[in-house]
Amino acid sequence: MRYRICEQLGAKIKRVRKKAKISQEKLAEQAKMHASTLGRIERGESNPPVYTVYKIVKALKVSLPEIFSFR
């Protein structure tokens, strides 16, 4: 089941990642997760636990509020 919030979160992570010019594979490595997991999150197919989002945010060097602002 897909939720709009998951799609928005995934899209935001993808935008920030691309802006930072980091590949999915590199971000996944830095966040200590599998690249396919990150791909599912970016596509909005996964409802990631808070700790997973935290690891992604730290790897991207942004803040949680920045990731959760869906503008």
N, C-alpha and C positions, 0 to 999 in steps of 0.2 A: 504494500500500500504506500502510495506517495503522498506526502504532505507538502503543502505550499512552502512552509517554513524550511523544510529540508532542501527544497529546490532553490530557495532564495539563498540559504547558507552556502550551498554548493556552488552556486553561480558567483557569489561574492568571493569565496576562497579561490576559485578559478581566475577571476579578474585580478585579484591581488597577486596571485602567483605569476600570471602572465606579465603584469606590470613590473614585477621584480625580475622577469626573464629567467625564471626557474622552471625546469621541466618537472613533470609529474613524478618521474622516477627520482630526481634529485630531492624534491620536497619530501617524498615518501621516505627516502633514506634518512634525511635530516630529522624527520618526525618519528623515525623508528617504527614504520608501518609498511605494509605491503602496498605496492603501487596500484594494484587492482582495488584495494580498499579505498584508497584516495580517489581513484577514478569513480567508484560508486558514490562516494560522498559528493564529488563535484557534479555528478549528473543528477543529484537529488534522489538517488535510489536507496540511500542509507540514512538512518536516523542515528548519527554517531553519538556515543556517550560524551559527556562534558570533558572528560579527561582526554579523549581523542582530539576534540576541538582545541583544547588547551595545547596539546603537543603541536598541532598544525600552526596555531597562532605563534607559538614560540619559535618554530622553525622559520616562519615568515617574518618574524621580528616586527609584529604589529600588536595592537591591543585587542582584547576581547570586544570592547565597545565598537572598535573600528570594524571588526568582522560582522558584528550584529547590526550595523547600520546599513539597511538595504536600500540606499538611495542610488 
